[in-house]
Structure formats: structure tokens, C-alpha cells
Amino acid sequence: MMTDFDIASHVVFAQGLSSDEDLRAWAQSALPGMPEGLPNAPLAFTKRLPMMKARRMSPGARLACEAALALEGAGEAKAWIFSSRHGETVRGVKILDAISAGEPPSPTDFMMSVHNAAAGMFSIEGRVHASSVAAGAESFHMALVEAAGMLADGMDCVAVVDFDDRQPEALLDAFESRPCDALYATAWLLKKGAGVMMTPRSLKQAEPVLPASLQLAAGLASERSAFVTSGAATRFEWERA
């Protein structure tokens, strides 16, 4: 499958990437390949959520909603797709720890432990329809496939939000290839057009350290005419028009 669309705007919230200049410097420092990790610097973002709502959310879900609210032109999106490899597993671990200690789980942890917690909270805050995708290391790629299908089916504008949280060591050690342990969120506004061409391919490979949405951000910031984003079972080839 080959598809094209415009990336009208995007937002990146991750450590050391608090400005467009930071993003370009990070992306170009790793040329000709992709960066293998994030800069060693603080995470900075603007707080847009009401405090009472933000306090109930995990750091990953909160950052995802902040990125979505910061996306330029977000009001044009007819649908929102949230993707996350781990979702709310940190809350799940807290619940299991409480049960193993003979204590009652936190009601907030229990209520907010579902994978689509971020999408649900943003649906309420933004009064929009938001869905949630989970596909392991391919989560962002699969969200892009869903968004491309919506555009091909007649929608003019779709937003994709990809995020993750820092994970407990016990979970990270269980992976054959240790994934990036970072708190980050990216948001993308996709429109009908031909600004970029995306060609998905199925390919089993060693999983890169950097999540696919951050790979895409690096590829765009590097100003290369062509680049690749990878998961563990998919490889997406990108070309600028």
C-alpha cells in the first residue's frame, strides 16, 4: 500500500526537545541515520489542562493531552486517534502491588487503568471523538494506517497522538529488545494532499530504541527528502513531494 497526505502541523514533547531548534539540532546530529535516543535535557511543555483533570491522569496520558491541545489547527480534525505501546501499564503495576500487599487499590488508579484513558479524557476535554490503538512496537504505524484510511474514505483532516510513559524495570527487563524508556508525546495533524508519500512494508527486524513517532519527527526535522521509520515488524518508507 502506498498513500500520500499532508502533515499540516505536528508537536513533539520529549526531553531535550523544547523548541524547533532543539529538534533540528537533535535530528541533524545523527545524520545519515536516525538518533538512537533523546537528548539528556529536561522535558518542558506548556500546561493547558485544568489542574483538577491533570491530577487524575498519569504523566503519559497528561502529556498526550497537552500535545493534542498544543497542535496547531487541531479544531479542523474530524477524528482523533491515540496510540501508545504501554498505555496505562504503570497504573496496572501499582494496582497489583497494592493487592499483593493486602491493601485496597486506589480508586483513581483502577478507574484510569484502561489503555484508552488518554483518549477518553481528551474526548471529554476537547468534546471530540477519539479512539485508541495498541499494537506493540507498531502502535504509531498502525495509527497512521487507520488515519490514512479515514482520509481515503472522505475525511478532510485527522489527528494522531502517540505517547508513552516511563515503565517499571520489571516490565522493561521482560522485553527481548529493551524499548526506549522515556516520557514523550507527539501529535500530528494529517490532511488530504501530497506533501509526503508513505509506503508501509512488513519486515521482521531488530526493534530500534527510538519510538516510531519520534523517528518521524527526526526525519522531518532533518529535511531529508527520503527516510525510514521502523518498528519490530513494520518499516515505513517516507518521501517528500
N, C-alpha and C positions, 0 to 999 in steps of 0.2 A: 504494500500500500504506500502510495506517495500522496502527500497532501500539502497544500500551502495556505498560509494565512498571514495576517499582520500581527506582530506583537506591539500593540499600541502603547503600552506602558508596563513597567514592572517595578517591584520594590524588593529589596534584599535587606533583611535584618539578620545579622550574624556578627560574631566577634571580629573586631578589626575592620569592619566594612560599614562605617557610619556615613559615608559620602560616596558620590560617583567617582571622585578622585581616588579614594581608597580602593574601590572596586577595580578601576582600570589598572592601578599600580599592582595590585594582587594578581590580576589575570595576566598581565604582560610579564610579570616576573618569572612565570613558569613556561613561557613560550620555548619550543613549539608545542609542548604538551599541556595537559591540564594541571592545575595546582593539586598537590596531594593532601592539603589540609588548609585550615583557616589561619589567618594572621594571629599572632599572640598579642592580642589587644582587647580592651573591654568591649562589651556589647552596649550599644547606645541606640535608643529608639524613643520616639515621642509617645507619650501616654495619651491615648484617645478614648479608652474605655472608661465608663463610670466606675469609680473605685469600688463600690459595693459589688458590682458584677465581676470586676477583675479579681477581687479577693477570693472568689469561689472557684476560679479557674486555675488549672495547672500552668506552669511557666510556658510550656509549649503551646497550649491552646490559647493562652493570653497573647503570646507573640504572634500567632497566626491571625487572630482577630485584629490586632494592631496593624499588621501588614496589610490586611484586607481593607481596613479603614483608611490607610495611607495611600492606597492605589489611586493614581490619577485617572479620572474618568470612570470610577467604579460604578457610578449611578447608571451607566449605559448597559451594564451586564444584565442579560436576561436570565442567566443561570450561574450558580457558583458551585465549583467542585473543589472540595478539600481533600488533600491526600496526605497520608502520614504512614511511615513504616511501622512505628511503635504505638501511635495514638496515646492512650492513657495507661500504658503498662505500669508506669511508676505508681499510679494510684492502686492498681491491682496488687502490686507487691506490698504496698502499705496495708491493704486490707488483709492479705494473707499473713503478714507479720502480726497484725493485731489479733487475728483468730488464733494463731499459733501461741500467742502469749496469754490467751484466755481473756482477752479484752474485746469489747464491742467495737466494730469498725466505725470510723467516722461517717455520719450520715452524708456529709458533703462528698467524701471520697467515694462512697457507694453510689450516690446519685450521678456523679460526674465521671464514673469509671468506664463508660462506654466509648467505643472508638470514635463515634461521631459527636462527641461532646463539643468540640470546637465549632463544627458545622451547625450544630443545634443552637449554641449560644449566639453565633453570628446571625443565624436566621432570625432570632428574636431581636437582636440589637439593630440589624440593618433592615428588618422587615422584608426579607428576600427568601427565595427558595435556594437552599444549599444542600448538596449531597456529599457523601464521604466515600473515598476509595481506599482500600487496603490491599496491597499486592506485594508485600515484602519489599525487596530492593527495587522492584519495578513500579512502585506505587505512583510516583510522579509521571513516569512514562505512560502508565495506563490512564491516568487522569487526562493527559494530553490527548490520548486516543479518543477518550469519551468526549472531550471538548471539540476535537476536530470533527467527530461525528455529528455533534449538535450544530456546528457551523454548516456542515454539508447538508444537514436536514432543514436548513432555513433560518436558524438563529443568526442575528447580526453580530452579537457580541457575547462572549462567555468569559468568566473569570476563573482562574485556577489558583489555589493556595496550597503550597506544600510546606510542611513543617515537621519538626521533631524536637524531642526533649533529651536531656542527658539521661542515660539509663543506668540502673544499678549494675554493679560489677558482675554479680551472679548471672545476669541476663547476657551481658556482653561476652563473658567467657564461654557461653554456650554456643556462640556462632563459630563456624569453621573459619570464616574470614571476618575478623572483628570490624564492625561498621564504625563509621565516624560517630564519636560520642560528643555531640555538640547540640546546643540550643540554637535553633535557627528557624526562620520563616521566610518564604518568598511568595510574592503574589504577582499574577500575570493577567493582563487584560488582552484577550485574543479577539480579533475581528476578521471578518471576511476580507480577503485581499491576497496579495502575493509577495509580501515582504520577505518571508522566509519559506523555504521548502523543507519539509520534514519527511524523512524516509525511515520508517521503523523496520528493523530486522531482528529476527530471533537468533540468538547466538549465546550459547553457554560459555561463560568466561569467568576469570577471576574478578570478584567484585571490587570496584575501585573504592578507595577510602572516602572520597568526596561524594555526597548525595547528588543525584542526577539534576535536581533543580539548581544547585549551586554550580554544577558543571555548565549548565545552560547559561547562567548569569556570567560565568567566567568567559565562555565562548563569545557571547555578545560583547562583553566589555573589551575583549582583546582585539576586536574589529577585524578578525579573520573572516575571509569570505566563505570558508567551509570549516566545520569542526564536527566532533562526535561527542555524544553523551552516552554513558554506559550504565547498565545495572549489572545483575548477575546472569540474566537470561535474555536481555534485550540490548540492542545497540541502535541508537537513533542517529542518523546522518543528517546534518543540517547544512543548508546552503542559503546565502543571502541572495536576494534578487539583484 
